[in-house]
């Protein structure tokens, strides 16, 4: 099973995605003789083999759906080895770097390979990704995952610290992506690795101080059209409420108190005055129009939105630039 190609049926050795809900996904590698336990009970891996992707699989206490993997689903479900780049940022990166099938891309660092899978899918089938990771175990794990996902022909993994040792490439890439603690240290080597004028570079940084140093180094080395995009994913919860129409003819001051009464009488209404009758609202929006709880009085349907406290994503700055002249170097 490949994250770039589509297959109809599940085979042994495939990495499949178990779907529980839109933000609850779990990847497993299908192995005959194994069982997998979920919140809906367990199922046998053998029950998956030969089934079509998208099938509903019976567990001991419910059902789950088995999907073919994609870069977007892998981003949600992958095992985190480092902080990852999420799909909203990935979409901006692939667009601004002008990536397409056949592009040659250099990436550093690999990390959990969230962005790597998306880059491979974008440049497939004739492009190639060169990804650099300074941590030995993470580079080996990424290399193993690429092989399991059947994309190893389109990516080469390097164990190398590009900040101190550079990329070791010359006139190779159409675009370079940097996700490093000190990206400005790798820009000169990245410039050498870009194969043509007009090549693009992108640097992801979590704080503005890194952006400032990176932008100064880009300008010094002859990059132009330097700009930064701040990315902050904010998901809103949309709810519908019925609110009573405001009565402009009501004398609200009469019932607010004039401020000279004591605290116990401040919000009270004179018992001799006729109290306004509040309009009742249907709390259940599925009630029929002839419900006994509904009384006369018009209401307006109002939609409200509030942020969800837990959401995938993080604040980050994406700095983009274009190489103007390969031989330009401003002292």
C-alpha beads as a LAMMPS data file, in Angstrom:
LAMMPS data file: protein, C-alpha beads

331 atoms
330 bonds

1 atom types
1 bond types

-500.0 500.0 xlo xhi
-500.0 500.0 ylo yhi
-500.0 500.0 zlo zhi

Masses

1 110.0

Atoms # bond

1 1 1 0.000 0.000 0.000
2 1 1 1.378 3.387 -0.996
3 1 1 0.477 6.811 0.344
4 1 1 0.766 8.038 -3.259
5 1 1 -1.078 5.279 -5.124
6 1 1 -4.576 3.909 -4.611
7 1 1 -5.426 0.254 -4.035
8 1 1 -8.813 -1.429 -3.846
9 1 1 -8.161 -4.157 -1.311
10 1 1 -6.162 -4.574 1.884
11 1 1 -3.093 -6.805 1.800
12 1 1 -0.862 -8.176 4.513
13 1 1 1.865 -5.680 5.347
14 1 1 -0.243 -2.642 4.464
15 1 1 -0.379 0.334 6.832
16 1 1 -4.082 1.090 7.213
17 1 1 -5.902 3.830 9.105
18 1 1 -8.568 2.849 11.646
19 1 1 -11.249 5.555 11.631
20 1 1 -13.144 6.320 14.844
21 1 1 -14.112 9.954 14.168
22 1 1 -12.871 12.851 12.035
23 1 1 -10.082 13.659 14.520
24 1 1 -9.532 10.183 16.002
25 1 1 -7.525 7.989 13.655
26 1 1 -5.091 5.172 14.393
27 1 1 -2.581 3.584 11.994
28 1 1 -1.810 -0.130 12.176
29 1 1 0.298 -2.491 10.075
30 1 1 -1.719 -5.500 8.952
31 1 1 -0.102 -8.752 10.072
32 1 1 -1.840 -12.113 9.834
33 1 1 -2.248 -13.737 13.239
34 1 1 -2.344 -10.449 15.159
35 1 1 -5.249 -8.805 16.979
36 1 1 -5.944 -5.118 17.444
37 1 1 -7.771 -3.681 20.456
38 1 1 -9.910 -0.549 20.218
39 1 1 -12.491 1.216 22.374
40 1 1 -15.101 -0.818 20.477
41 1 1 -13.437 -4.127 21.294
42 1 1 -10.914 -6.170 19.326
43 1 1 -10.713 -7.572 15.818
44 1 1 -8.328 -9.908 13.999
45 1 1 -5.958 -8.560 11.361
46 1 1 -6.887 -11.562 9.219
47 1 1 -10.405 -10.136 8.978
48 1 1 -8.981 -7.119 7.102
49 1 1 -7.042 -8.985 4.440
50 1 1 -8.935 -9.059 1.166
51 1 1 -11.504 -6.476 2.297
52 1 1 -11.968 -3.268 0.336
53 1 1 -10.691 -0.003 1.758
54 1 1 -13.571 1.871 3.325
55 1 1 -15.153 -1.306 4.690
56 1 1 -16.771 -1.402 8.106
57 1 1 -15.135 -4.032 10.315
58 1 1 -16.986 -5.756 13.140
59 1 1 -15.325 -5.603 16.565
60 1 1 -16.485 -7.423 19.679
61 1 1 -18.426 -4.369 20.910
62 1 1 -18.984 -2.240 17.818
63 1 1 -17.615 -1.416 14.374
64 1 1 -14.790 0.649 12.890
65 1 1 -13.968 1.790 9.356
66 1 1 -10.662 0.895 7.692
67 1 1 -9.241 3.534 5.320
68 1 1 -6.264 3.744 3.014
69 1 1 -3.586 6.092 4.287
70 1 1 -3.013 9.592 2.964
71 1 1 -0.597 12.361 4.047
72 1 1 -3.451 14.262 5.693
73 1 1 -4.597 11.262 7.755
74 1 1 -0.993 10.377 8.579
75 1 1 -0.462 13.886 9.975
76 1 1 -3.371 13.371 12.389
77 1 1 -2.463 9.826 13.454
78 1 1 1.342 9.531 13.227
79 1 1 3.493 8.718 16.293
80 1 1 5.073 12.009 17.366
81 1 1 8.854 12.011 17.623
82 1 1 9.022 15.805 17.371
83 1 1 6.600 18.682 17.010
84 1 1 5.042 18.354 13.568
85 1 1 3.786 20.658 10.825
86 1 1 0.038 20.394 10.298
87 1 1 -2.010 20.426 7.110
88 1 1 -2.914 24.182 7.157
89 1 1 0.808 25.055 7.118
90 1 1 1.632 22.272 4.665
91 1 1 -0.822 23.623 2.104
92 1 1 0.785 27.089 2.254
93 1 1 4.290 25.616 1.987
94 1 1 3.592 23.475 -1.084
95 1 1 1.845 26.364 -2.846
96 1 1 4.431 29.061 -2.103
97 1 1 7.342 26.776 -3.030
98 1 1 5.628 26.152 -6.373
99 1 1 5.933 22.374 -6.026
100 1 1 4.562 20.052 -8.682
101 1 1 5.185 16.564 -10.083
102 1 1 8.853 16.343 -11.002
103 1 1 10.148 18.913 -8.498
104 1 1 13.327 18.185 -6.551
105 1 1 13.007 19.278 -2.905
106 1 1 15.474 19.430 -0.018
107 1 1 14.027 19.288 3.514
108 1 1 15.669 19.713 6.907
109 1 1 14.844 18.357 9.423
110 1 1 12.780 15.278 8.853
111 1 1 11.379 15.038 12.396
112 1 1 8.200 12.945 12.476
113 1 1 7.929 13.110 8.654
114 1 1 4.529 14.781 8.585
115 1 1 5.584 17.294 5.932
116 1 1 7.754 14.706 4.169
117 1 1 4.764 12.541 3.218
118 1 1 2.902 15.541 1.817
119 1 1 5.945 16.663 -0.193
120 1 1 6.389 13.189 -1.660
121 1 1 2.743 13.047 -2.718
122 1 1 3.023 16.509 -4.313
123 1 1 6.149 15.754 -6.405
124 1 1 5.124 12.165 -7.254
125 1 1 5.831 10.325 -9.575
126 1 1 8.878 11.918 -11.223
127 1 1 10.176 14.160 -8.404
128 1 1 12.422 13.355 -5.483
129 1 1 12.733 14.461 -1.848
130 1 1 16.091 14.736 -0.096
131 1 1 15.380 14.956 3.637
132 1 1 18.034 15.593 6.312
133 1 1 17.807 14.688 10.007
134 1 1 20.610 15.226 12.543
135 1 1 19.195 12.655 15.019
136 1 1 20.306 9.129 14.053
137 1 1 17.370 7.190 15.503
138 1 1 14.790 9.553 13.990
139 1 1 16.411 9.290 10.555
140 1 1 16.389 5.477 10.742
141 1 1 12.750 5.420 11.878
142 1 1 11.724 7.747 9.042
143 1 1 13.573 5.575 6.520
144 1 1 11.696 2.505 7.825
145 1 1 8.316 4.292 7.614
146 1 1 8.929 5.396 4.030
147 1 1 9.643 1.789 3.086
148 1 1 6.512 0.510 4.834
149 1 1 4.438 3.169 3.059
150 1 1 5.921 2.198 -0.311
151 1 1 7.358 5.658 -1.050
152 1 1 11.059 4.929 -0.482
153 1 1 11.765 5.222 -4.240
154 1 1 10.854 8.911 -4.088
155 1 1 12.812 9.969 -0.989
156 1 1 16.380 9.783 0.280
157 1 1 17.018 10.153 4.025
158 1 1 20.322 11.595 5.267
159 1 1 21.722 11.573 8.799
160 1 1 23.450 14.963 8.841
161 1 1 23.579 18.211 10.818
162 1 1 23.141 20.787 8.068
163 1 1 23.693 23.757 10.394
164 1 1 27.315 22.749 10.951
165 1 1 28.063 20.512 7.944
166 1 1 25.787 21.929 5.230
167 1 1 23.747 19.897 2.764
168 1 1 26.682 18.742 0.674
169 1 1 24.625 19.295 -2.501
170 1 1 25.156 21.658 -5.408
171 1 1 22.758 22.756 -8.147
172 1 1 20.249 20.058 -7.216
173 1 1 16.975 21.381 -5.812
174 1 1 14.082 23.469 -7.093
175 1 1 13.107 24.359 -3.513
176 1 1 14.477 24.080 0.020
177 1 1 12.529 23.831 3.266
178 1 1 14.118 24.502 6.669
179 1 1 12.682 23.557 10.059
180 1 1 15.707 24.151 12.282
181 1 1 16.543 25.869 15.583
182 1 1 19.021 28.158 13.743
183 1 1 17.906 28.200 10.097
184 1 1 20.134 31.171 9.171
185 1 1 23.171 28.899 9.605
186 1 1 21.995 26.629 6.759
187 1 1 20.897 29.276 4.243
188 1 1 24.268 29.665 2.487
189 1 1 24.485 25.904 1.938
190 1 1 20.840 25.908 0.809
191 1 1 21.669 28.577 -1.752
192 1 1 24.422 26.364 -3.163
193 1 1 21.999 23.423 -3.341
194 1 1 19.392 25.375 -5.358
195 1 1 19.988 24.612 -9.023
196 1 1 18.619 27.718 -10.722
197 1 1 17.772 31.358 -10.304
198 1 1 14.189 31.703 -9.207
199 1 1 14.453 28.744 -6.835
200 1 1 12.395 29.081 -3.676
201 1 1 13.182 28.650 0.005
202 1 1 10.947 28.429 3.073
203 1 1 11.858 28.506 6.755
204 1 1 9.477 27.555 9.560
205 1 1 10.148 29.226 12.930
206 1 1 8.113 29.343 16.145
207 1 1 9.298 32.798 17.246
208 1 1 9.798 36.174 15.571
209 1 1 13.450 36.539 16.650
210 1 1 14.345 33.561 14.460
211 1 1 12.414 35.136 11.602
212 1 1 14.390 38.380 11.915
213 1 1 17.795 36.665 11.783
214 1 1 16.694 34.429 8.911
215 1 1 15.356 37.341 6.864
216 1 1 18.579 39.341 7.290
217 1 1 20.660 36.387 6.132
218 1 1 18.383 35.777 3.141
219 1 1 18.737 39.400 2.048
220 1 1 22.521 39.295 2.507
221 1 1 22.802 36.249 0.250
222 1 1 20.783 37.717 -2.602
223 1 1 17.292 36.364 -1.963
224 1 1 14.395 38.655 -2.874
225 1 1 10.627 38.806 -2.326
226 1 1 11.167 37.961 1.335
227 1 1 7.936 37.800 3.307
228 1 1 6.596 36.035 6.383
229 1 1 3.211 34.434 6.993
230 1 1 1.961 33.879 10.529
231 1 1 -0.092 30.726 10.773
232 1 1 -2.521 30.110 13.610
233 1 1 -5.221 27.519 13.220
234 1 1 -8.373 28.444 15.125
235 1 1 -11.380 26.120 15.002
236 1 1 -14.751 27.581 15.989
237 1 1 -17.732 25.760 17.454
238 1 1 -20.932 26.962 15.750
239 1 1 -24.195 26.862 17.715
240 1 1 -27.670 28.211 17.067
241 1 1 -29.673 30.091 19.697
242 1 1 -33.142 31.654 19.646
243 1 1 -33.033 35.095 21.237
244 1 1 -36.076 37.316 21.958
245 1 1 -36.514 40.463 19.938
246 1 1 -35.500 43.588 21.836
247 1 1 -38.493 45.722 22.838
248 1 1 -37.484 49.355 22.297
249 1 1 -40.769 50.601 23.811
250 1 1 -40.103 49.119 27.249
251 1 1 -39.061 51.634 29.901
252 1 1 -36.004 49.774 31.201
253 1 1 -34.943 52.610 33.504
254 1 1 -38.095 52.095 35.521
255 1 1 -36.905 48.641 36.513
256 1 1 -33.181 49.353 36.847
257 1 1 -33.484 51.645 39.890
258 1 1 -32.233 55.209 40.105
259 1 1 -29.103 54.379 42.133
260 1 1 -30.389 56.135 45.302
261 1 1 -32.220 53.123 46.731
262 1 1 -30.505 50.689 49.016
263 1 1 -28.945 47.499 47.727
264 1 1 -31.950 45.370 48.636
265 1 1 -34.283 47.617 46.650
266 1 1 -31.954 48.508 43.793
267 1 1 -33.239 45.966 41.281
268 1 1 -36.765 45.567 42.609
269 1 1 -39.897 46.784 40.836
270 1 1 -42.585 48.686 42.638
271 1 1 -45.226 46.135 43.566
272 1 1 -47.919 48.542 42.407
273 1 1 -46.372 48.708 38.949
274 1 1 -47.302 46.149 36.381
275 1 1 -44.353 43.830 35.709
276 1 1 -43.430 43.135 32.106
277 1 1 -44.090 39.577 30.998
278 1 1 -40.889 38.030 29.620
279 1 1 -41.155 36.257 26.329
280 1 1 -40.581 32.537 26.513
281 1 1 -38.214 30.769 24.199
282 1 1 -38.266 27.239 22.945
283 1 1 -35.213 25.508 24.452
284 1 1 -35.543 22.499 22.184
285 1 1 -35.184 23.501 18.561
286 1 1 -36.840 20.262 17.443
287 1 1 -40.150 21.176 19.053
288 1 1 -43.134 21.420 16.767
289 1 1 -44.813 24.760 16.217
290 1 1 -47.855 23.693 18.254
291 1 1 -45.811 22.972 21.391
292 1 1 -47.506 23.951 24.652
293 1 1 -44.304 25.635 25.852
294 1 1 -44.355 28.242 23.107
295 1 1 -46.164 31.503 23.747
296 1 1 -46.722 34.594 21.695
297 1 1 -43.629 36.646 21.030
298 1 1 -41.222 36.728 18.130
299 1 1 -37.650 35.434 18.260
300 1 1 -34.642 35.611 15.970
301 1 1 -32.373 32.657 15.214
302 1 1 -28.801 33.739 15.945
303 1 1 -25.615 31.800 15.218
304 1 1 -22.667 32.159 17.591
305 1 1 -19.093 30.889 17.372
306 1 1 -16.554 30.197 20.093
307 1 1 -13.046 28.711 19.912
308 1 1 -12.552 25.045 20.770
309 1 1 -10.033 24.661 23.563
310 1 1 -8.281 21.574 22.167
311 1 1 -7.291 21.664 18.516
312 1 1 -4.471 20.309 16.318
313 1 1 -2.167 23.099 15.262
314 1 1 0.250 25.636 16.652
315 1 1 1.484 29.138 16.048
316 1 1 4.329 29.462 13.594
317 1 1 5.966 31.804 11.112
318 1 1 6.658 30.754 7.529
319 1 1 9.308 32.885 5.816
320 1 1 9.544 32.622 2.019
321 1 1 12.122 34.011 -0.403
322 1 1 13.253 33.659 -4.025
323 1 1 16.849 33.322 -5.182
324 1 1 17.712 36.208 -7.508
325 1 1 21.278 35.462 -8.641
326 1 1 23.312 32.344 -7.968
327 1 1 26.573 34.288 -7.989
328 1 1 25.320 37.187 -5.825
329 1 1 26.953 37.635 -2.444
330 1 1 26.706 40.939 -0.653
331 1 1 29.479 41.538 1.867

Bonds

1 1 1 2
2 1 2 3
3 1 3 4
4 1 4 5
5 1 5 6
6 1 6 7
7 1 7 8
8 1 8 9
9 1 9 10
10 1 10 11
11 1 11 12
12 1 12 13
13 1 13 14
14 1 14 15
15 1 15 16
16 1 16 17
17 1 17 18
18 1 18 19
19 1 19 20
20 1 20 21
21 1 21 22
22 1 22 23
23 1 23 24
24 1 24 25
25 1 25 26
26 1 26 27
27 1 27 28
28 1 28 29
29 1 29 30
30 1 30 31
31 1 31 32
32 1 32 33
33 1 33 34
34 1 34 35
35 1 35 36
36 1 36 37
37 1 37 38
38 1 38 39
39 1 39 40
40 1 40 41
41 1 41 42
42 1 42 43
43 1 43 44
44 1 44 45
45 1 45 46
46 1 46 47
47 1 47 48
48 1 48 49
49 1 49 50
50 1 50 51
51 1 51 52
52 1 52 53
53 1 53 54
54 1 54 55
55 1 55 56
56 1 56 57
57 1 57 58
58 1 58 59
59 1 59 60
60 1 60 61
61 1 61 62
62 1 62 63
63 1 63 64
64 1 64 65
65 1 65 66
66 1 66 67
67 1 67 68
68 1 68 69
69 1 69 70
70 1 70 71
71 1 71 72
72 1 72 73
73 1 73 74
74 1 74 75
75 1 75 76
76 1 76 77
77 1 77 78
78 1 78 79
79 1 79 80
80 1 80 81
81 1 81 82
82 1 82 83
83 1 83 84
84 1 84 85
85 1 85 86
86 1 86 87
87 1 87 88
88 1 88 89
89 1 89 90
90 1 90 91
91 1 91 92
92 1 92 93
93 1 93 94
94 1 94 95
95 1 95 96
96 1 96 97
97 1 97 98
98 1 98 99
99 1 99 100
100 1 100 101
101 1 101 102
102 1 102 103
103 1 103 104
104 1 104 105
105 1 105 106
106 1 106 107
107 1 107 108
108 1 108 109
109 1 109 110
110 1 110 111
111 1 111 112
112 1 112 113
113 1 113 114
114 1 114 115
115 1 115 116
116 1 116 117
117 1 117 118
118 1 118 119
119 1 119 120
120 1 120 121
121 1 121 122
122 1 122 123
123 1 123 124
124 1 124 125
125 1 125 126
126 1 126 127
127 1 127 128
128 1 128 129
129 1 129 130
130 1 130 131
131 1 131 132
132 1 132 133
133 1 133 134
134 1 134 135
135 1 135 136
136 1 136 137
137 1 137 138
138 1 138 139
139 1 139 140
140 1 140 141
141 1 141 142
142 1 142 143
143 1 143 144
144 1 144 145
145 1 145 146
146 1 146 147
147 1 147 148
148 1 148 149
149 1 149 150
150 1 150 151
151 1 151 152
152 1 152 153
153 1 153 154
154 1 154 155
155 1 155 156
156 1 156 157
157 1 157 158
158 1 158 159
159 1 159 160
160 1 160 161
161 1 161 162
162 1 162 163
163 1 163 164
164 1 164 165
165 1 165 166
166 1 166 167
167 1 167 168
168 1 168 169
169 1 169 170
170 1 170 171
171 1 171 172
172 1 172 173
173 1 173 174
174 1 174 175
175 1 175 176
176 1 176 177
177 1 177 178
178 1 178 179
179 1 179 180
180 1 180 181
181 1 181 182
182 1 182 183
183 1 183 184
184 1 184 185
185 1 185 186
186 1 186 187
187 1 187 188
188 1 188 189
189 1 189 190
190 1 190 191
191 1 191 192
192 1 192 193
193 1 193 194
194 1 194 195
195 1 195 196
196 1 196 197
197 1 197 198
198 1 198 199
199 1 199 200
200 1 200 201
201 1 201 202
202 1 202 203
203 1 203 204
204 1 204 205
205 1 205 206
206 1 206 207
207 1 207 208
208 1 208 209
209 1 209 210
210 1 210 211
211 1 211 212
212 1 212 213
213 1 213 214
214 1 214 215
215 1 215 216
216 1 216 217
217 1 217 218
218 1 218 219
219 1 219 220
220 1 220 221
221 1 221 222
222 1 222 223
223 1 223 224
224 1 224 225
225 1 225 226
226 1 226 227
227 1 227 228
228 1 228 229
229 1 229 230
230 1 230 231
231 1 231 232
232 1 232 233
233 1 233 234
234 1 234 235
235 1 235 236
236 1 236 237
237 1 237 238
238 1 238 239
239 1 239 240
240 1 240 241
241 1 241 242
242 1 242 243
243 1 243 244
244 1 244 245
245 1 245 246
246 1 246 247
247 1 247 248
248 1 248 249
249 1 249 250
250 1 250 251
251 1 251 252
252 1 252 253
253 1 253 254
254 1 254 255
255 1 255 256
256 1 256 257
257 1 257 258
258 1 258 259
259 1 259 260
260 1 260 261
261 1 261 262
262 1 262 263
263 1 263 264
264 1 264 265
265 1 265 266
266 1 266 267
267 1 267 268
268 1 268 269
269 1 269 270
270 1 270 271
271 1 271 272
272 1 272 273
273 1 273 274
274 1 274 275
275 1 275 276
276 1 276 277
277 1 277 278
278 1 278 279
279 1 279 280
280 1 280 281
281 1 281 282
282 1 282 283
283 1 283 284
284 1 284 285
285 1 285 286
286 1 286 287
287 1 287 288
288 1 288 289
289 1 289 290
290 1 290 291
291 1 291 292
292 1 292 293
293 1 293 294
294 1 294 295
295 1 295 296
296 1 296 297
297 1 297 298
298 1 298 299
299 1 299 300
300 1 300 301
301 1 301 302
302 1 302 303
303 1 303 304
304 1 304 305
305 1 305 306
306 1 306 307
307 1 307 308
308 1 308 309
309 1 309 310
310 1 310 311
311 1 311 312
312 1 312 313
313 1 313 314
314 1 314 315
315 1 315 316
316 1 316 317
317 1 317 318
318 1 318 319
319 1 319 320
320 1 320 321
321 1 321 322
322 1 322 323
323 1 323 324
324 1 324 325
325 1 325 326
326 1 326 327
327 1 327 328
328 1 328 329
329 1 329 330
330 1 330 331
